[in-house]
Amino acid sequence: MTCVIADSRRWNSDMAQRLARRTGRRFVSIATPQELSAERLSSEAAQIVLFPHWSHIIPSQIHERFECVIFHMTDLPFGRGGSPLQNLIARGIGETKITALRCVAELDAGPVYLKRPLTLQGSAQDIFRQANAIIEDMIVEILLRRPEPVPQSGEAVLFPRRRPEEGNLARVSGLEQAYDFIRMLDAEGYPPAFIDVGELRFEFSRAQMRDGEVRADVVIRKIEHVR
């Protein structure tokens, strides 16, 4: 059985190797949308395509021809849509579930294979690492047990994809909200929480909340040099 891991996070590049050892299956890694083609999947004789961390649209010619399993960080159908981690934390939610679902044409609306609990404590990078271990176990279970996906039930709640400018700390009020904004954007590949003062942008990471104050690392850049 050939399995494909489509994952755009560099820090997760060794997941396929670990899963091959755990399951005895052959795994192929894909890291960019350009690599995700029907021709490539056919040439690899792919039987299932797994998307642990993937923020790109999956083309219809892929999910209609191959079994595609998405891992989404909400208790679907609550939280369909983009930026699930940031939307959850911004709403003050501290516990969620990772949902493994089959990809269909409607966004995050496919039938569900499995759900597993996830705590939203620490930085976004901490949460992603914790989620990664859970997702890996879920993939093993899906491959070995082959559960039949069941339709979602309940009212759908949609999440909008958050924009970089929404990380502006000038928008927040209160220490807890400032802490949450910093930590929910503190991960590789995400624009950090920031505040602009004149020609300078102050970017925040590694936030800690203690003794009635938020402490964080700060990088100061001239605004024209901001990534």
ABEGO torsion letter per residue (X at the ends): XBBBBBBABAAAAAAAAAAAAAAGBBBBBBABAAABBAAAAAAAGBABBBBABBABBBBAAAAAABBBBBBBABBOABGBEBGAAAAAAAAGBABBBBBBBBBBABBGABBBABBBBBBBBEBAAAAAAAAAAAAAAAAAAAAAAGBBBBBBBEBBBBBBBBBAAAABAAABBEAAAAAAAAAAABBBGBBBBBBBBEABBBBBBGBBBBGGBBBBBBBBBBAAABX
